[in-house]
């Protein structure tokens, strides 16, 4: 992750075109050949940062209280991951904005962003599969996820610093902790084609919200912030069949 942080810091401060892979290696304290051992291009170096945010979103859905429906769990995850101060500080969201803007102007970086989003959909599909399976066998009163997610939010509270390194660290630290504590999916919980479809719908609602916010100068809070835009997109899907309805064989 240190290489990813160094790359993001240089992309933000110098610009993508002005940054070489050798510059990233120097900033990360490694040799250029070591850099190329992990990444084929300079753009790929920030993939772990993009992935960290996507992982945090999926884990928030997983850890949402068991009694919540799928759309409720998705909205819960949005509030947990996209509201500044709960998981990522407002200052860090400005670095997120820059990195996503760069993905929109660079085909190479856009490809990295798209691949991360696609992988995130697969992860979310697995999470939705687990929630569906758990809801069919676990009483709602046994859920303790709310207290767990609440304590996690407190532990990743707002970073007051505006420095690139600390802001980027703020973005990924919570995701790393969530990934470490995440339960191992049951091997028999394989996402169905419909669950993959619903994951793609949910992922698009959030991705488009974040991308739409990133191209503006709106603050990360308020009605035009990423959280409110994502919630608006999800609410537009009310009536959508989030759980697969069995069909009779012809």
C-alpha positions as CSV (number, residue, x, y, z in Angstrom):
1,X,0.0,0.0,0.0
2,X,3.0,2.3,0.5
3,X,3.6,2.4,-3.3
4,X,0.0,3.2,-3.9
5,X,0.1,6.1,-1.4
6,X,3.2,7.4,-2.9
7,X,1.7,7.2,-6.4
8,X,-1.5,8.9,-5.4
9,X,0.4,11.7,-3.6
10,X,2.4,12.5,-6.7
11,X,-0.6,12.3,-9.0
12,X,-2.4,14.8,-6.9
13,X,0.5,17.2,-6.3
14,X,2.3,17.0,-9.7
15,X,-0.3,15.6,-12.1
16,X,-0.5,12.2,-13.8
17,X,1.5,13.2,-16.9
18,X,4.4,14.8,-14.9
19,X,4.8,11.7,-12.7
20,X,7.1,8.8,-13.8
21,X,7.2,5.3,-12.4
22,X,10.7,6.2,-11.2
23,X,9.4,9.1,-9.3
24,X,6.9,6.9,-7.5
25,X,9.6,4.4,-6.7
26,X,11.8,7.1,-5.2
27,X,8.9,8.5,-3.1
28,X,8.1,5.0,-1.9
29,X,11.7,4.3,-1.0
30,X,12.2,1.4,-3.4
31,X,14.2,0.7,-6.5
32,X,12.5,1.1,-10.0
33,X,12.9,-2.7,-10.6
34,X,11.0,-3.4,-7.4
35,X,8.1,-1.1,-8.6
36,X,7.8,-3.0,-11.9
37,X,7.8,-6.3,-9.9
38,X,4.4,-5.2,-8.6
39,X,3.0,-2.9,-11.3
40,X,3.3,-2.9,-15.1
41,X,2.5,0.8,-15.4
42,X,2.4,3.9,-13.1
43,X,-1.4,4.0,-13.4
44,X,-1.8,0.5,-11.9
45,X,0.0,1.7,-8.8
46,X,-3.1,3.4,-7.4
47,X,-5.3,0.3,-7.9
48,X,-4.9,-0.7,-4.3
49,X,-6.4,2.7,-3.2
50,X,-9.3,2.4,-5.5
51,X,-9.9,-1.2,-4.3
52,X,-9.7,-0.2,-0.6
53,X,-12.7,2.1,-1.0
54,X,-14.6,-0.5,-2.9
55,X,-13.8,-3.1,-0.3
56,X,-14.9,-0.8,2.5
57,X,-18.3,-0.3,0.8
58,X,-18.8,-4.1,0.4
59,X,-17.8,-4.8,4.0
60,X,-20.2,-2.2,5.3
61,X,-23.0,-4.0,3.4
62,X,-21.9,-7.3,5.0
63,X,-21.8,-5.8,8.5
64,X,-25.2,-4.0,8.3
65,X,-27.7,-5.3,10.9
66,X,-29.1,-8.6,9.8
67,X,-32.7,-7.5,10.2
68,X,-32.3,-4.9,7.4
69,X,-33.6,-5.6,4.0
70,X,-31.2,-5.4,1.1
71,X,-32.1,-1.8,0.1
72,X,-31.9,-0.8,3.8
73,X,-28.5,-2.5,4.1
74,X,-27.2,-0.7,1.0
75,X,-28.4,2.7,2.4
76,X,-26.8,1.9,5.8
77,X,-23.5,1.1,4.0
78,X,-23.7,4.4,2.1
79,X,-24.1,6.4,5.3
80,X,-21.2,4.5,6.9
81,X,-18.7,4.8,4.0
82,X,-19.6,8.0,2.1
83,X,-20.5,10.5,4.9
84,X,-17.4,12.5,5.8
85,X,-16.2,12.1,9.3
86,X,-17.7,8.7,9.9
87,X,-15.2,6.7,7.9
88,X,-13.2,9.2,5.8
89,X,-12.6,12.8,6.6
90,X,-13.8,15.7,4.5
91,X,-10.1,16.6,3.7
92,X,-9.5,13.0,2.5
93,X,-12.6,13.2,0.2
94,X,-10.8,16.0,-1.7
95,X,-8.0,13.6,-2.6
96,X,-10.6,11.0,-3.6
97,X,-12.2,13.7,-5.9
98,X,-8.8,14.3,-7.6
99,X,-8.1,10.6,-8.1
100,X,-11.5,10.0,-9.7
101,X,-11.2,13.0,-11.9
102,X,-7.9,11.7,-13.1
103,X,-9.5,8.4,-14.0
104,X,-12.0,10.3,-16.1
105,X,-9.3,12.1,-18.1
106,X,-6.7,9.3,-18.5
107,X,-7.7,6.1,-20.5
108,X,-5.1,4.1,-18.7
109,X,-6.2,5.2,-15.3
110,X,-9.8,4.9,-16.3
111,X,-9.1,1.3,-17.2
112,X,-7.7,0.6,-13.7
113,X,-10.8,2.3,-12.1
114,X,-13.2,0.2,-14.3
115,X,-11.4,-3.0,-13.4
116,X,-11.7,-2.2,-9.7
117,X,-15.4,-1.4,-10.0
118,X,-16.0,-4.7,-11.8
119,X,-14.2,-6.7,-9.1
120,X,-16.2,-4.8,-6.5
121,X,-19.4,-5.9,-8.1
122,X,-18.3,-9.6,-7.8
123,X,-17.5,-9.0,-4.1
124,X,-20.9,-7.3,-3.5
125,X,-22.7,-10.1,-5.2
126,X,-21.1,-12.6,-2.8
127,X,-22.0,-10.3,0.2
128,X,-25.7,-10.1,-1.0
129,X,-25.7,-13.9,-1.3
130,X,-24.4,-14.3,2.2
131,X,-27.0,-11.9,3.6
132,X,-29.8,-13.7,1.8
133,X,-28.7,-17.1,3.1
134,X,-28.2,-15.7,6.7
135,X,-31.6,-14.0,6.7
136,X,-33.3,-17.3,6.0
137,X,-31.8,-19.0,9.1
138,X,-30.9,-16.3,11.7
139,X,-33.5,-14.5,13.8
140,X,-33.3,-10.7,13.6
141,X,-32.9,-10.4,17.4
142,X,-29.5,-12.2,17.2
143,X,-28.0,-9.4,15.1
144,X,-25.1,-7.5,16.7
145,X,-23.7,-5.9,13.6
146,X,-24.9,-2.4,14.4
147,X,-22.7,-2.2,17.5
148,X,-19.8,-3.5,15.6
149,X,-20.1,-1.1,12.8
150,X,-20.7,1.8,15.2
151,X,-17.4,1.1,17.0
152,X,-15.6,0.8,13.8
153,X,-16.9,4.2,12.6
154,X,-15.6,5.8,15.8
155,X,-12.2,4.3,15.4
156,X,-11.8,5.8,11.9
157,X,-13.1,9.2,12.8
158,X,-12.1,12.4,10.9
159,X,-8.5,13.1,10.1
160,X,-7.9,16.8,10.7
161,X,-4.8,17.0,8.6
162,X,-4.8,18.3,5.0
163,X,-1.5,16.6,4.0
164,X,-1.6,14.2,1.1
165,X,0.0,11.3,2.9
166,X,-2.2,11.5,6.0
167,X,-5.4,12.0,3.9
168,X,-4.6,9.0,1.7
169,X,-3.8,6.9,4.8
170,X,-7.2,8.0,6.2
171,X,-9.0,6.7,3.1
172,X,-7.5,3.2,3.3
173,X,-7.0,2.6,7.0
174,X,-10.6,1.8,7.7
175,X,-10.9,-0.5,4.7
176,X,-7.8,-2.4,5.7
177,X,-9.2,-3.0,9.1
178,X,-12.6,-4.1,7.7
179,X,-10.9,-6.5,5.3
180,X,-8.9,-8.1,8.1
181,X,-11.9,-8.7,10.3
182,X,-14.3,-9.8,7.5
183,X,-15.6,-13.4,7.9
184,X,-14.7,-15.9,5.3
185,X,-17.5,-16.5,2.9
186,X,-19.1,-20.0,3.0
187,X,-17.9,-22.0,-0.1
188,X,-21.5,-23.1,-0.9
189,X,-22.7,-19.5,-1.1
190,X,-22.3,-18.9,-4.9
191,X,-23.9,-15.8,-6.3
192,X,-26.6,-16.5,-8.8
193,X,-26.8,-14.6,-12.1
194,X,-29.6,-12.5,-10.6
195,X,-27.6,-11.7,-7.5
196,X,-24.7,-10.6,-9.8
197,X,-27.2,-8.4,-11.6
198,X,-28.5,-6.8,-8.4
199,X,-24.9,-6.2,-7.3
200,X,-24.2,-4.4,-10.6
201,X,-27.3,-2.3,-10.1
202,X,-26.3,-1.3,-6.5
203,X,-22.7,-0.7,-7.5
204,X,-23.7,1.5,-10.4
205,X,-25.9,3.6,-8.1
206,X,-23.0,4.3,-5.8
207,X,-20.3,4.6,-8.5
208,X,-22.2,7.1,-10.6
209,X,-23.0,9.2,-7.5
210,X,-19.3,9.4,-6.6
211,X,-18.2,10.1,-10.1
212,X,-20.9,12.7,-10.6
213,X,-19.8,14.5,-7.4
214,X,-16.1,14.3,-8.3
215,X,-16.5,16.3,-11.5
216,X,-18.1,19.2,-9.6
217,X,-16.7,21.5,-6.9
218,X,-19.4,20.7,-4.4
219,X,-18.3,19.9,-0.9
220,X,-18.4,16.2,0.2
221,X,-21.3,17.0,2.6
222,X,-24.8,18.3,1.9
223,X,-27.4,17.5,-0.8
224,X,-24.8,17.4,-3.6
225,X,-22.3,15.3,-1.7
226,X,-21.5,11.7,-2.7
227,X,-23.6,10.2,0.1
228,X,-26.7,12.1,-0.7
229,X,-26.3,11.5,-4.4
230,X,-25.9,7.7,-3.8
231,X,-28.9,7.6,-1.5
232,X,-31.0,9.5,-4.1
233,X,-30.0,6.9,-6.7
234,X,-30.8,4.0,-4.4
235,X,-34.2,5.5,-3.5
236,X,-35.0,5.8,-7.2
237,X,-34.8,2.0,-7.3
238,X,-37.6,1.5,-4.8
239,X,-39.8,-1.3,-6.1
240,X,-36.8,-3.0,-7.7
241,X,-36.8,-6.8,-6.9
242,X,-33.6,-7.1,-4.9
243,X,-34.2,-10.7,-4.1
244,X,-34.7,-13.3,-6.8
245,X,-38.3,-14.5,-7.2
246,X,-38.5,-18.2,-8.0
247,X,-40.1,-18.9,-11.3
248,X,-42.1,-22.0,-12.3
249,X,-40.6,-24.3,-14.8
250,X,-42.4,-24.2,-18.2
